[in-house]
């Protein structure tokens, strides 16, 4: 374990992310408020107004403009961060591709919220899942501590000279963003030296070396740029692991590409993202006490998805239940399920798999939901038969 | 020109060589070609002012022939040309004739 330097606090997820931003002290931030992410920038702009961060805030008229201003500031040579949720991320859609295709290491705190319509402000993953293929790095967080830790690490990952990719740090709306938890802040100096000075690459403001951003790339070169992007995405996981090692030295907290919980000797397993993983771990413990060998895998680096490593961690199981807090309409299964299925595709012998859609629009994920899934898994492992491959749970018929 | 492979590209398609647009010969886009008829030219420079590219060559205050490496054949110069006594100094001809 590394040397700890922080202090224990009781804060909301949003407060923790705002604190991480204050400690990193980016050069520029452009943001537009949207529930439940609003509080991050509300708190951060207060830090800026009170001189506790030197960031230049650009208060814009929409998320489309927010991400556009972030792109301009990043291309100019600044360290840049912003925050949003749901429709706000959707309004950033075209700029998300421009940020990644232009290889600008912009950091975005995404407070996961259900996509409208029908209009809803609560936590689910349909916003982040909708943006999963836009060439950004995605780190998902179970609680306020992980959101804070991921936020700090994301700057080092995104700005790594081998990558230069934008990154979004995801946490569940309201469940984490607005709930107060005990967690640990690092010292300002520890964070400052961990993220280091921002290094520029081809900054627009270097007038001695003029550059052009955003040229037209047609049939002769577009495919080569996409191939290069696929290549840089393949380098992300090693950087994530290296940065996690350094982060452990200042925090004492360990991070990997994903978290496993009682999985090594398990026969059945649950795969689940973010806050619901915490609830599920309690159910895993309860079933372990009854002698049922169940474990859990919680992805952290969701994009690029570490297919080989996740497949390796799951392949020994008899049966897996993937719980998705979003549906991929018309795609047969939820988005997480499809990735997990893809990790096991290369193996001849693979676990039986089922998919459950839960918690949409902030619907509570209760311990009994996890317990039912585990009980069903145990039955599937015993009989080798799956009754329902995919179903919605916690929904009224 | 030999096209580069994906490993040779600058990240993010950033152009780091100033003025490199000169190397992009857009004249190949042309379907109609402007023809300069010198005896009808009054050297008003309308064509030079209206050209959306820089395809009118000018030396010592006088226009010369077109720079066909960059003329896309838009025809604006031919439209704006006042000519001499009703005779245009620029006319458009179909490429390849």
Contacts between the chains, C-beta under 8 A, distances in Angstrom:
chain1	res1	chain2	res2	distance
A	101	B	12	6.8
A	101	B	13	7.2
A	102	B	12	4.3
A	102	B	13	7.0
A	102	B	14	7.4
A	103	B	11	4.6
A	103	B	12	3.5
A	104	B	12	7.1
A	164	B	11	6.0
A	164	B	12	7.3
A	201	B	11	7.4
A	202	B	10	7.9
A	202	B	12	7.8
A	202	B	14	4.7
A	202	B	16	6.1
A	209	B	16	7.1
A	210	B	18	4.6
A	211	B	14	5.4
A	211	B	15	6.2
A	211	B	16	5.2
A	212	B	14	7.2
A	212	B	15	4.0
A	213	B	12	7.5
A	213	B	14	5.9
A	213	B	15	7.9
A	214	B	13	7.5
A	215	B	13	5.7
A	215	B	15	5.5
A	217	B	13	5.6
A	220	B	3	6.1
A	221	B	3	7.3
A	221	B	4	7.7
A	221	B	9	7.4
A	223	B	6	8.0
A	224	B	4	7.1
A	224	B	5	6.6
A	224	B	6	3.9
A	224	B	9	5.9
A	225	B	6	7.3
A	225	B	9	6.2
A	225	B	13	5.8
A	227	B	6	4.1
A	228	B	6	4.6
A	228	B	7	7.4
A	228	B	9	5.5
A	228	B	11	7.3
A	231	B	6	7.3
A	232	B	11	7.5
